[in-house]
Amino acid sequence: MPFPVVHLITDRALAPDLAGRAAAALAGLPPGTAAIHLREKDLGGRDLLALARTLAAVCHAHRQVLLVNDRLDVAVAAGADGVHLPAAGLPPADARRLLGPGALVGVSCHSAADVSRALAGGASYATFSPIHDTPSKRPYGPPLGVAALRDAVRLGLPLVALGGIDAPRAAEARAAGAAGVAAIRAWLVGGDPAGAVRALLGPPSHP
């Protein structure tokens, strides 16, 4: 399956019906285009696992990918396609041993040094954030900007641009070499999640 070029991060505070929102967002996409990141830090293990299994069914019905943030145990139990780890979390190689060789194992990175460590540790990809100012990423410091993304891409690990990404900024990130773009508000707020995803994808490429 190709690497997902759009990464859709959950937030129940913005859209309580995540399964319905995910089904709408993923409708009609080519296989492997999108990954849903289950990121609900306030949920206990039992509730998180139930939600993960529901989202896994939605993602797999649409031939897309489910990644669970932080909770490797939940990812394994739910049959997710991979896990997304914090920068100081479990080493990616150890996560892959538990999930299997085909799993996607991502790492949150906030500097070129983080990206270097993730690459050396065996990550499949990394998110690189915050590219632009956004409320959810302010605890991680000031925006890194597109120039920092372009420099980090040269390290050789596929990077997913995160932080204040809308359709024009998604195009800008791809031009800087990002392998994908990630969004929270863009797909969870508003009445047309499928349209929001298409906007993040940009115009179709032609041979």
KASUL-V574860 format. One record per pair of residues at least 12 apart in sequence whose ideal C-beta (glycine too) atoms are under 7 Angstrom apart, sorted by the first residue. I is the first residue (numbers start at 1). J is the second residue. D is the distance in Angstrom with one decimal. If there is no record, write none. Layout:
I;J;D / I;J;D
//
This chain:
1;31;6.5 / 1;32;4.0 / 2;32;4.3 / 3;125;6.9 / 3;158;6.1 / 3;179;5.9 / 3;180;6.8 / 4;32;6.2 / 4;33;6.3 / 4;34;5.4 / 4;35;3.8 / 4;65;5.3 / 4;180;6.1 / 5;33;6.1 / 5;180;4.6 / 5;201;6.8 / 6;33;6.3 / 6;34;4.6 / 6;180;6.5 / 6;181;6.3 / 6;197;5.8 / 6;200;5.2 / 6;201;6.0 / 7;35;4.9 / 7;37;5.8 / 7;160;5.3 / 7;180;5.7 / 7;182;3.8 / 8;25;6.1 / 8;34;6.1 / 8;36;5.2 / 8;37;6.7 / 8;183;6.4 / 8;187;5.0 / 9;37;4.4 / 9;39;5.2 / 9;182;6.0 / 9;183;7.0 / 9;184;4.7 / 10;36;6.8 / 10;37;6.5 / 10;38;5.5 / 10;39;5.5 / 10;40;6.1 / 11;184;5.5 / 11;188;5.9 / 12;40;5.9 / 14;185;6.6 / 14;188;4.1 / 14;189;5.8 / 15;188;4.2 / 18;51;6.9 / 18;55;6.5 / 19;54;5.0 / 19;55;6.3 / 19;58;5.4 / 21;188;6.4 / 21;193;5.6 / 22;36;5.4 / 22;55;6.0 / 22;58;4.9 / 22;59;6.9 / 23;58;5.2 / 24;193;4.6 / 24;194;5.6 / 25;187;5.2 / 25;193;3.8 / 25;194;5.9 / 25;197;5.1 / 26;59;6.9 / 26;62;4.0 / 26;64;5.1 / 27;62;7.0 / 27;194;5.3 / 28;194;6.8 / 29;62;6.7 / 29;64;6.5 / 29;197;7.0 / 31;63;3.8 / 32;63;6.9 / 32;64;6.9 / 32;65;6.8 / 33;64;6.7 / 34;64;4.8 / 34;197;6.5 / 35;64;6.8 / 35;65;4.0 / 35;67;5.3 / 36;55;5.7 / 36;59;5.5 / 36;64;7.0 / 36;66;5.3 / 37;67;5.0 / 37;69;5.7 / 37;84;5.8 / 38;51;6.6 / 38;52;5.5 / 38;55;5.8 / 38;66;6.7 / 38;68;4.9 / 38;69;6.3 / 39;69;4.0 / 45;74;6.6 / 48;71;6.3 / 48;74;5.3 / 49;74;5.1 / 49;77;5.6 / 49;78;5.9 / 52;68;5.7 / 52;74;5.3 / 52;78;3.6 / 52;80;6.2 / 53;78;4.9 / 56;78;5.2 / 56;79;5.5 / 56;80;5.8 / 65;81;4.4 / 65;104;6.7 / 66;80;4.6 / 66;81;5.5 / 67;80;6.3 / 67;81;6.4 / 67;82;4.8 / 67;83;6.3 / 67;84;5.0 / 67;104;6.2 / 67;106;6.7 / 68;80;4.9 / 68;83;5.5 / 69;84;4.6 / 70;85;6.8 / 70;86;6.3 / 70;89;6.8 / 72;90;6.3 / 72;95;5.5 / 72;98;6.2 / 75;99;6.5 / 76;98;6.0 / 76;99;6.4 / 81;103;6.6 / 81;104;5.9 / 82;99;6.4 / 82;103;4.4 / 82;104;3.2 / 82;105;5.7 / 82;106;6.9 / 83;95;5.4 / 83;99;6.5 / 83;105;6.0 / 84;106;4.2 / 85;105;7.0 / 85;106;6.8 / 85;107;5.1 / 86;108;5.4 / 87;107;6.2 / 87;108;5.2 / 87;109;6.0 / 87;110;6.7 / 87;114;5.1 / 91;121;5.1 / 92;105;4.5 / 92;107;6.1 / 92;118;6.7 / 92;121;4.6 / 92;122;4.5 / 92;123;4.2 / 93;121;6.1 / 93;122;3.9 / 96;122;6.4 / 104;124;4.8 / 104;125;7.0 / 105;123;5.6 / 105;124;5.0 / 106;123;6.3 / 106;124;6.2 / 106;125;5.0 / 106;126;6.1 / 106;127;6.4 / 107;123;4.6 / 107;126;4.8 / 108;127;5.3 / 109;126;4.3 / 109;127;6.5 / 109;128;5.4 / 110;129;6.4 / 110;140;5.1 / 110;141;6.8 / 112;151;6.3 / 112;152;4.8 / 112;155;6.6 / 115;128;6.8 / 115;152;4.9 / 115;155;5.1 / 115;157;5.7 / 115;159;7.0 / 116;155;5.9 / 118;157;6.1 / 119;155;6.1 / 119;156;6.4 / 119;157;4.3 / 123;157;6.5 / 125;157;6.5 / 125;158;4.2 / 125;159;6.9 / 125;160;6.1 / 125;179;6.5 / 126;157;5.6 / 126;159;5.7 / 127;160;4.7 / 127;162;4.6 / 127;182;5.9 / 128;149;5.7 / 128;152;5.7 / 128;159;4.6 / 128;160;6.9 / 128;161;6.0 / 128;162;6.7 / 129;162;3.7 / 129;163;4.2 / 130;143;5.1 / 130;144;6.4 / 130;162;6.8 / 130;163;2.9 / 130;164;6.6 / 131;143;6.3 / 131;144;5.9 / 131;145;6.7 / 131;146;6.5 / 131;149;5.9 / 131;161;5.0 / 131;162;6.7 / 131;163;4.6 / 131;164;6.4 / 131;165;6.8 / 131;173;6.6 / 132;163;5.3 / 132;164;2.9 / 132;169;6.2 / 133;164;5.6 / 134;163;4.9 / 134;164;4.1 / 136;184;6.1 / 137;163;4.6 / 143;163;6.6 / 146;172;5.8 / 146;173;6.9 / 146;176;5.1 / 149;161;5.8 / 149;173;6.4 / 149;176;4.9 / 149;178;6.2 / 150;176;4.2 / 150;177;6.0 / 153;176;6.6 / 153;177;3.6 / 153;178;6.8 / 158;179;3.7 / 159;178;5.4 / 159;179;6.0 / 160;178;6.6 / 160;179;6.5 / 160;180;4.2 / 160;181;6.5 / 160;182;5.0 / 161;173;3.7 / 161;178;4.3 / 161;181;5.0 / 161;182;6.8 / 162;182;4.1 / 165;181;5.0 / 165;182;6.5 / 165;183;5.1 / 165;186;6.8 / 166;186;6.0 / 167;199;4.0 / 167;200;6.1 / 170;200;4.8 / 170;202;6.4 / 171;202;5.3 / 181;200;5.8 / 183;200;6.1 / 186;200;6.3
//
